[in-house]
Amino acid sequence: MSATERNIEERGERKSLNFIEQIIEEHNKSERFNQKVHTRFPPEPNGYLHIGHAKSICLNFGLANKYNGKCNLRFDDTNPATEDVEYVDSIREDVHWLGFDWQDREFYASDYFGQLYDFACSLIKKGLAYVDDQPSDEIARQKGTPTQPGTESPFRSRTPEENLDLFERMKNGEFAEGSKILRAKIDMSSPNMHMRDPAIYRIRKTPHHRTGGAWNIYPMYDFAHGLSDSIEGITHSICTLEFEVHRPLYEWINNQLVDHKPQQIEFARLNLSYTVMSKRKLKELVEGKYVKGWDDPRMPTICGLRRRGYTPESIRNFSERIGVARRDGIIDLALLEHSIREDLNRRASRVMSVLDPLKVTLVNYPENYSEEVKAINNPEDPEAGTRNVTFTHELYIEREDFMENPPKKFFRLSPGGMVRLKYAYIIKCLDVVKDDHGNIIELKCEYIPESKSGNDTSNIKVKGTLHWVSIAHSQQIEVRIYDRLFMDEEPDGHKDKDFKDFLNPESLKILKNCFLEQSVNTVDLKQRFQFERKGYFCHDKDSSVSNPVFNLTVPLRDSWAKISGNVN
């Protein structure tokens, strides 16, 4: 049971069931599957998982948990030309990181290649499958259109004996790729194009990542998927909405060949604004070096989100929040960003870091003196406690926190103006130091000794509070400011333009002259922080003791409206 469900239960409320849960409840009442719920997450290992897969993972494992059932992890590895053990390993890591465990139920479609071959032979013997010698373009032409029936293949009347012989010879590698396929014999006039004698086996002479060169033929996804579900005892085969038109074929194949018949149920896939979710397009970004790998923090991949600093809890909460829909729609990326803010607000330690430093010298503070001031680690967590931050004669503040000629209602520092340095003292700007080019390089200020936080007797009222670091007691870090990868809400929704035309040139800014308070342990790569007044940050995997690197996970507020010009 999730934290949200527990909270609802504690309040005595009943959470409404989504439509998949309603179907399962009806099945349980009718004893269709003997009140068993057995789901599966079935990725094809041809790329890295993304946030859309995370929704499916949470749904399939979540349903199994809710109904005391089981969920398998099954790799649908039926296309050796695009699959790799690298993707298998990454998928395992992502599912575990999200907090789910398939125990001993890790399966592969390739586990069933022998059974699937036998199933295909059974269809042939029943007169329900045949070997077609036509090229793929001719087969596609003969399929017809949704409003016009297709044309039967001239090879459709082959005898079962002839088809069995040809199919075995295909398996033995006697024919070239593309020269023959095995098709189901269903109905060339069906209004559903997927039922017009679909291909169920094709010749592939590419070594498989698990079976090597043992097979020269491989089952098509539509043939292998439903039968694999049946072999594993799956009760509810949860698919995304594009498989709705495939369901009649899923059921036809199982009806012909197996006794256990799972129920396929379709739900709307996750579409996020300002994001592309196609594996093919994500691969294009990686191979074209538009991003720095599958785990680039700008990518919607699970490994990219993990590197950026997202937590598994935030992604699970996001998946629960958006729910399960029957029809496709677009979820605002801001909702995902809200989920990580909400989570990190509770768990992230507050620290002070200056990303664009401007030197401040306190002319009346002793040069060789320092003192410790108490800083709150997390106001949202009473157990987080406090830490000591060193205050000295020379400090850094953010350059944007000073203006020489400020507008009205500018409550930060200006000539003659006063602000409080957080956890420390009120200071007053006395003088501005510039270089030979007129650039401001230093502020001369004085501090008010009696204004120390927690013991302020100065009676001075200021409207601005600034974060800061001591120059002598801070560490230089590299900060990578990540923004949305695309500038358009639907980058792949334009027929006349390439989705890469909408790439955001400002999606990554690298700042090397940043300073972080010395109290932060830059070795603990799992820790996440809120840099005061800036946003949430985490260590990057490239971070080291000699070169600490921090990624911006998410700003404190959604700044996209300002960036894109869509100010409300």
Buried (B, 14 or more C-beta within 10 A) or exposed (E): EBEEEEEBEEEEEEEEEBEBBEBBEEBBEEEBBEBBBBBBBBBBBBBBBBBBBBBBBBBBBBBBBBBEBBBBBBBBBBBBEBBBEEBBEBBBBBBEBBEBEBEEBBBBBBBBBEBBBEBBBEBBEEEBBBBBBBEEEEBEEBBBEEEEBBBBBEBEEBEBEBBBBBBBBBBEEEBEEEEBBBBBBBBBEBEBEBBBBBBBBBBBBBEBBBBEEEBBBBBBBBBBBBBBBBBBBBBBBBBBBEBBEBBBBBBBBBEBBBEEBBBBBBBBBBBBBBBBBEBEBBBBBBEEEBBEBBBBBBBBBBBBBBBBBBBBBBBBBBBBBBEBBEEEEBBBBBEBBBBBBBBBBEBBBBBBBBBBBBBBBBEEBEEEEEEEBEBBBBEEBEEBEEBBBBBBBBBBBBBEBBBEEBEEEBBBBBBEBBBBBBBBBBBBBBEBEEEEEEEBEBBBBBBBEEBBBEEBEEEEEBEBBBBBBBBEBBBEBBBBBBBBBBBBBBBBEEEEEEBBEBBBEEBBEEBEEBBBBBBBEBEEEEBBBBBBBBBBBBBBEEBEEEEBBBBBBBBBEBEBEEBBEEEE
